[in-house]
Amino acid sequence: MKRIILASLIILMTLLISIVVHMPAQFVLQFAPLPRGLEIQGVQGSVWQGSVKQVSWQGNTFGQLQWTLHPSQLLLGKAQADVRFGQGSAMGLRGRGTIGYGLSGAYASDTIASVPAQFAIDQLSLPLPIDLEGQVELSISKLVVSDLDQPMPTCQQGEGAVVWGGNNVTTPIAELVLGPVVVNIQCQESAVTLKGKQGSEQVSAEFDATLDVNANGQIAYQAKGWFKPESEFPATLSSQLKWLGNPDNQGRYPQSFNGRL
């Protein structure tokens, strides 16, 4: 009798999962509690496998989204899918990875996203115009995010890196060769730490930074680091070093910043 009951439960569970994953995605989204500011247009396919023509969040367009669901994760109380995104994005976004939603919140793993470096630098309020070549790539080993209904979701746990694979930085004063720049990122309970470094025959640098997000979504930051002109540092930039104070006994110029974003 127990075997019959167990077999019946397994068959029923399999049937329910099959019904869910084969439902039209458009139908399911009508009842899904979407995060604030998220807009989805042009839904096609099923919950199992489908696509969205355009995804927008807080006024930013992220292009197309394609997904393939992992039905086995439903048994663990998770909705998890392999995704590709970014095609048709105005910002030149491209990415792929694994994302999901469970009891602890939304999560991502083994996810990569990239945008043109120039687009990324244009989002910053810099005192001088800067031109960058190449792509900026974000790789996420793991990420758990909660409070998706808030203006600024909370990063509960995360680990990843940002890499700029370009080489040259062009300013109105001179062109500077930086080489690849690598920034390792970790987050825990909304506190984010960053450690970055780069090195070339013209300049080398390292920095540490922390970002803290309060309940109102405001971001406070603290950063400290140094940079060192190397043997091939441009002469046109050498005259500007006097504004940075005196270097230490290793020829490095220490820097520190703090404020709010």
Secondary structure in CASP SS format (residue, H / E / C, confidence):
PFRMAT SS
TARGET T0000
AUTHOR 0000-0000-0000
METHOD secondary structure of the structure
MODEL  1
M C 1.00
K H 1.00
R H 1.00
I H 1.00
I H 1.00
L H 1.00
A H 1.00
S H 1.00
L H 1.00
I H 1.00
I H 1.00
L H 1.00
M H 1.00
T H 1.00
L H 1.00
L H 1.00
I H 1.00
S H 1.00
I H 1.00
V H 1.00
V H 1.00
H C 1.00
M C 1.00
P E 1.00
A H 1.00
Q H 1.00
F H 1.00
V H 1.00
L H 1.00
Q C 1.00
F C 1.00
A C 1.00
P C 1.00
L C 1.00
P C 1.00
R C 1.00
G C 1.00
L E 1.00
E E 1.00
I E 1.00
Q E 1.00
G E 1.00
V E 1.00
Q E 1.00
G E 1.00
S E 1.00
V C 1.00
W C 1.00
Q E 1.00
G E 1.00
S E 1.00
V E 1.00
K E 1.00
Q E 1.00
V E 1.00
S E 1.00
W E 1.00
Q C 1.00
G C 1.00
N E 1.00
T E 1.00
F C 1.00
G C 1.00
Q C 1.00
L E 1.00
Q E 1.00
W E 1.00
T E 1.00
L E 1.00
H C 1.00
P H 1.00
S H 1.00
Q H 1.00
L H 1.00
L H 1.00
L H 1.00
G C 1.00
K C 1.00
A E 1.00
Q E 1.00
A E 1.00
D E 1.00
V E 1.00
R E 1.00
F E 1.00
G C 1.00
Q C 1.00
G C 1.00
S C 1.00
A C 1.00
M C 1.00
G C 1.00
L C 1.00
R E 1.00
G E 1.00
R E 1.00
G E 1.00
T E 1.00
I E 1.00
G E 1.00
Y E 1.00
G E 1.00
L C 1.00
S C 1.00
G E 1.00
A E 1.00
Y E 1.00
A E 1.00
S E 1.00
D E 1.00
T E 1.00
I E 1.00
A E 1.00
S E 1.00
V E 1.00
P E 1.00
A H 1.00
Q H 1.00
F H 1.00
A H 1.00
I H 1.00
D H 1.00
Q C 1.00
L C 1.00
S C 1.00
L C 1.00
P C 1.00
L C 1.00
P C 1.00
I C 1.00
D E 1.00
L E 1.00
E C 1.00
G C 1.00
Q E 1.00
V E 1.00
E E 1.00
L E 1.00
S E 1.00
I E 1.00
S E 1.00
K E 1.00
L E 1.00
V E 1.00
V E 1.00
S E 1.00
D C 1.00
L C 1.00
D C 1.00
Q C 1.00
P C 1.00
M C 1.00
P C 1.00
T E 1.00
C E 1.00
Q E 1.00
Q E 1.00
G E 1.00
E E 1.00
G E 1.00
A E 1.00
V E 1.00
V E 1.00
W E 1.00
G C 1.00
G C 1.00
N C 1.00
N E 1.00
V E 1.00
T E 1.00
T C 1.00
P C 1.00
I C 1.00
A C 1.00
E E 1.00
L E 1.00
V E 1.00
L C 1.00
G C 1.00
P C 1.00
V E 1.00
V E 1.00
V E 1.00
N E 1.00
I E 1.00
Q E 1.00
C E 1.00
Q E 1.00
E C 1.00
S C 1.00
A E 1.00
V E 1.00
T E 1.00
L E 1.00
K E 1.00
G E 1.00
K E 1.00
Q E 1.00
G E 1.00
S C 1.00
E C 1.00
Q C 1.00
V E 1.00
S E 1.00
A E 1.00
E E 1.00
F E 1.00
D E 1.00
A E 1.00
T E 1.00
L E 1.00
D E 1.00
V E 1.00
N C 1.00
A C 1.00
N C 1.00
G C 1.00
Q C 1.00
I E 1.00
A E 1.00
Y E 1.00
Q E 1.00
A E 1.00
K E 1.00
G E 1.00
W E 1.00
F E 1.00
K E 1.00
P E 1.00
E C 1.00
S C 1.00
E C 1.00
F C 1.00
P C 1.00
A H 1.00
T H 1.00
L H 1.00
S H 1.00
S H 1.00
Q H 1.00
L H 1.00
K H 1.00
W H 1.00
L H 1.00
G C 1.00
N C 1.00
P C 1.00
D C 1.00
N C 1.00
Q C 1.00
G C 1.00
R C 1.00
Y E 1.00
P E 1.00
Q E 1.00
S E 1.00
F E 1.00
N E 1.00
G E 1.00
R E 1.00
L C 1.00
END
